[in-house]
């Protein structure tokens, strides 16, 4: 009889030596579409805020809370979602999160006041916050080691697709009528239906199944990939007495392991990068339409600028996806964060339409490339038994910055305008670039299956 640890290692080796198959494509696109729909929801709120501020006569502190309350939910959702995914499985939690936030977004279309909208945005955040780290963990556990980073960056690139959809809806739907923002929220309910497709159409992570002792199911999943590749995997392997035990087996052990000697430096650096990137990204991109309106551009023109700026995200992801397997994780992440810092300074000081669009596109290019690299490196920092927990808690800490950022934007704008605001964002990007060097670079190395 084969030792459980040996089978885990053997199945992992079989997954790592596979070519990219149609089943990998199904996992990537199935997760990516959910990711894009999430991005669409987050992006829509920046356009909805600008519209509601005028329609409901909201003061800046009220509009800031519309943005921030969702991130409160995301912080909780990311932390709890990772724990749930390590306990109940990646696929189940992935589908549940899509369902929660899809229904809550659709219900937002029916609200008649600020209080109800804030409650629903919190629920949206719960689902959205859990989905993103779970999805990146899920895809990374299927990806062959030699292209794992590239596939996670491609997964993150679906964010640009969703944000572009949000920009299109913001440009064409929201200004079209008084109830345009309601139609925008209604379109965000699509994930509720998609959740059922995810639940029944995608396989569970073979690595997770093995760690839970469900060897027959894990074997079946791996054979599905091997059949698609036209290869035959070994059903068993010689027993190895040195097979490593699980790094953690309970919630308490998983949370404690994040700060064990082996992981404490990478956890601290990872949390710092996530915090700084979230602060600058959400502080900037949630407020760009409103900042442009405040500078004298009408709603339609500011939405048009934002749409063009958003399109630069796609080449940013493409370049990061290539470089991450050439330069490695740390260098790619650090370079894109430095580029984000420089771009933020230029955007804050840009005056004419051409300069605003050029600097905004550079900020999109570098910032979203950095996001792709960050999502690629995060699941690699931890072994299978606490991978989703580690990824979820890093994202959860980042969401704390997402809560704070929209709230501090109005006072910073009052204190020094866009130049001061974007210099602050640049400083946070620079700190993140330095912290990235405390991470472990696992380019081309098999995942830790303890």
Helices and strands as residue ranges (DSSP letters): H 4-16, H 22-55, H 60-88, H 90-108, H 114-140, G 145-147, H 148-172, G 174-176, H 180-187, H 190-201, H 206-211, H 215-229, H 251-257, H 264-285, H 288-294, H 299-323, H 329-349, H 353-378, G 379-381, G 384-386, H 387-435, G 436-438
